[in-house]
């Protein structure tokens, strides 16, 4: 379900012909400034939030836009809530660091996101806190990522995880390697082989 569809489901009422965009007062989902002279309407949702969309009235061509400095009475009343909304709009990239504790557990939770209104948008990794936020502007997925075992089992398991979430984020298949962070278990043949290679290299360099 798209972000706009989610907003429609929660809409309490709509203010049509709410205004016309002016210079540097709105941005689109990619963060670019919306050009002036575009009519817009406002959706007010049951959870007391407001969402701006292009078009004097809603249509299939309407797009989400974000006002940089909301000045409606509703926005002033909900100022504290808007701070939270701003936080939700900008979830951040997270560089995962797999720890020894994760390897001991044998797996790690991974989370990815993409802007909901941009099918070709960048898919990026996020942390667990951003994953649990209510963010209608983003599509998010969760993967149970296997870290240890035989390389064949790890590859097959993680590829299955990727396939399961590719319906929501199709291009995630292009950015994830199913053996990323893989570490052979101490009982596996690949681990024993890697240890033998390491020992051999140590003796030949001394």
C-alpha positions as CSV (number, residue, x, y, z in Angstrom):
1,X,0.0,0.0,0.0
2,X,1.4,3.4,-1.0
3,X,1.8,6.3,1.5
4,X,-1.1,8.2,-0.2
5,X,-3.3,5.1,0.2
6,X,-2.4,4.9,3.9
7,X,-3.3,8.5,4.3
8,X,-6.6,8.0,2.5
9,X,-7.5,5.2,4.9
10,X,-6.9,7.5,7.9
11,X,-8.4,10.7,6.5
12,X,-11.1,12.4,8.6
13,X,-11.7,15.3,6.2
14,X,-10.1,17.1,3.3
15,X,-9.7,20.9,2.6
16,X,-9.9,21.3,-1.1
17,X,-8.3,24.4,-2.9
18,X,-6.3,25.0,0.3
19,X,-3.8,27.3,-1.5
20,X,-1.2,27.8,-4.1
21,X,2.5,27.0,-3.6
22,X,5.0,29.8,-3.4
23,X,8.8,29.8,-3.7
24,X,10.7,27.7,-1.2
25,X,7.7,26.8,0.9
26,X,7.3,23.2,-0.1
27,X,9.5,20.2,-0.9
28,X,8.6,16.9,-2.6
29,X,9.4,13.4,-1.4
30,X,12.9,13.6,-2.8
31,X,13.7,16.7,-0.9
32,X,13.6,19.0,-4.0
33,X,11.8,22.4,-3.8
34,X,8.3,22.4,-5.3
35,X,7.9,25.1,-7.9
36,X,5.5,28.0,-7.2
37,X,2.0,28.2,-8.7
38,X,0.8,24.7,-8.0
39,X,-2.6,24.3,-6.3
40,X,-2.8,22.0,-3.3
41,X,-5.3,20.4,-0.9
42,X,-4.9,19.2,2.7
43,X,-5.8,15.8,4.2
44,X,-6.6,15.9,8.0
45,X,-6.3,12.4,9.5
46,X,-8.0,10.7,12.4
47,X,-4.7,10.7,14.3
48,X,-4.6,14.5,14.2
49,X,-2.1,15.0,11.4
50,X,-2.2,17.0,8.2
51,X,-0.8,16.0,4.8
52,X,-0.4,18.3,1.8
53,X,-1.0,17.0,-1.7
54,X,-0.8,18.6,-5.1
55,X,-4.0,19.5,-7.0
56,X,-6.9,21.7,-5.8
57,X,-8.9,18.4,-5.4
58,X,-7.5,14.9,-5.1
59,X,-6.8,12.9,-8.2
60,X,-4.7,9.9,-9.3
61,X,-2.0,12.5,-10.2
62,X,-1.8,14.0,-6.7
63,X,1.6,13.8,-5.0
64,X,2.7,14.3,-1.4
65,X,4.4,17.5,-0.7
66,X,5.8,18.8,2.6
67,X,5.5,22.4,3.9
68,X,8.7,23.7,5.3
69,X,7.1,26.1,7.8
70,X,3.5,25.1,8.5
71,X,1.3,28.1,9.4
72,X,-2.2,26.8,9.6
73,X,-4.0,27.0,12.9
74,X,-4.0,23.2,13.0
75,X,-0.2,23.1,12.6
76,X,0.3,25.7,15.3
77,X,-2.0,23.7,17.6
78,X,-0.1,20.5,16.8
79,X,3.4,22.0,16.9
80,X,4.9,19.4,19.2
81,X,3.4,16.7,17.1
82,X,4.9,18.2,13.9
83,X,8.4,17.9,15.4
84,X,7.7,14.2,15.7
85,X,6.4,14.1,12.1
86,X,9.6,15.9,10.9
87,X,11.6,13.2,12.6
88,X,9.5,10.5,10.9
89,X,10.1,12.2,7.5
90,X,13.8,11.9,7.7
91,X,14.8,8.4,9.0
92,X,18.6,8.1,8.6
93,X,21.0,5.6,7.0
94,X,22.5,3.2,9.4
95,X,25.8,1.4,8.9
96,X,25.4,-1.9,10.7
97,X,28.3,-3.2,12.7
98,X,28.1,-7.0,13.4
99,X,29.5,-7.8,16.8
100,X,31.0,-10.9,18.4
101,X,27.8,-11.2,20.4
102,X,25.9,-11.3,17.1
103,X,28.1,-14.1,15.8
104,X,27.7,-16.0,19.1
105,X,23.9,-15.7,18.5
106,X,24.4,-16.8,14.9
107,X,22.1,-14.2,13.4
108,X,21.3,-10.5,13.4
109,X,18.2,-8.4,12.7
110,X,18.5,-6.1,9.7
111,X,16.2,-3.3,8.6
112,X,15.9,-1.5,5.3
113,X,13.8,1.4,4.0
114,X,12.9,3.4,0.8
115,X,10.7,6.4,0.2
116,X,7.2,5.1,-0.4
117,X,6.4,7.3,-3.3
118,X,9.5,6.6,-5.3
119,X,9.7,3.1,-6.8
120,X,13.3,3.9,-8.1
121,X,14.4,5.5,-4.8
122,X,17.5,4.4,-2.9
123,X,17.1,1.5,-0.5
124,X,19.1,2.0,2.6
125,X,19.7,0.3,5.9
126,X,18.2,1.7,9.1
127,X,18.3,1.0,12.8
128,X,15.6,-0.8,14.9
129,X,14.4,2.5,16.4
130,X,13.6,4.0,13.0
131,X,12.0,0.7,11.9
132,X,9.5,0.9,14.7
133,X,8.5,4.5,14.0
134,X,5.2,5.2,12.3
135,X,6.4,6.5,8.9
136,X,3.9,6.5,6.1
137,X,6.4,8.2,3.9
138,X,8.6,5.1,3.8
139,X,8.3,1.4,3.0
140,X,10.3,-0.7,5.4
141,X,11.3,-4.3,5.7
142,X,12.9,-6.6,8.3
143,X,15.3,-9.5,7.6
144,X,16.4,-12.2,10.0
145,X,20.1,-12.4,8.7
146,X,22.0,-15.6,9.3
147,X,25.7,-15.2,10.1
148,X,27.2,-18.6,10.8
149,X,27.0,-22.1,9.5
150,X,28.0,-23.7,6.3
151,X,28.2,-21.2,3.4
152,X,25.5,-23.1,1.4
153,X,23.0,-23.0,4.2
154,X,23.7,-19.3,5.0
155,X,23.4,-18.3,1.4
156,X,20.2,-20.2,0.9
157,X,18.6,-18.9,4.1
158,X,19.5,-15.3,3.5
159,X,18.5,-15.4,-0.1
160,X,15.1,-16.7,1.0
161,X,14.9,-13.7,3.4
162,X,15.6,-11.4,0.6
163,X,13.0,-13.0,-1.7
164,X,10.4,-12.7,1.0
165,X,10.7,-8.9,1.3
166,X,11.4,-8.2,-2.4
167,X,7.6,-7.8,-3.0
168,X,7.8,-4.6,-1.0
169,X,11.2,-3.5,-2.1
170,X,12.0,-5.3,-5.4
171,X,15.4,-3.8,-6.0
172,X,16.7,-5.0,-2.6
173,X,17.9,-8.1,-4.5
174,X,20.4,-5.9,-6.3
175,X,22.0,-4.4,-3.2
176,X,22.3,-7.4,-0.8
177,X,24.8,-10.3,-0.9
178,X,23.3,-13.3,0.9
179,X,26.7,-14.2,2.3
180,X,27.5,-10.7,3.6
181,X,29.0,-10.9,7.1
182,X,29.2,-14.7,6.8
183,X,31.5,-16.4,9.2
184,X,32.1,-20.2,9.1
185,X,31.1,-22.1,12.2
186,X,34.0,-23.8,13.9
187,X,32.5,-27.2,13.0
188,X,32.2,-26.4,9.3
189,X,34.7,-27.6,6.6
190,X,35.0,-24.0,5.3
191,X,36.1,-22.8,8.8
192,X,38.7,-25.6,9.1
193,X,40.0,-24.9,5.6
194,X,40.3,-21.1,6.4
195,X,42.2,-22.0,9.5
196,X,44.6,-24.2,7.7
197,X,45.2,-21.5,5.1
198,X,45.9,-19.0,7.8
199,X,48.3,-21.3,9.6
200,X,50.1,-22.1,6.3
201,X,50.5,-18.4,5.5
202,X,51.8,-17.7,9.0
203,X,54.5,-20.3,8.6
204,X,55.6,-19.2,5.2
205,X,55.9,-15.6,6.1
206,X,58.0,-16.3,9.3
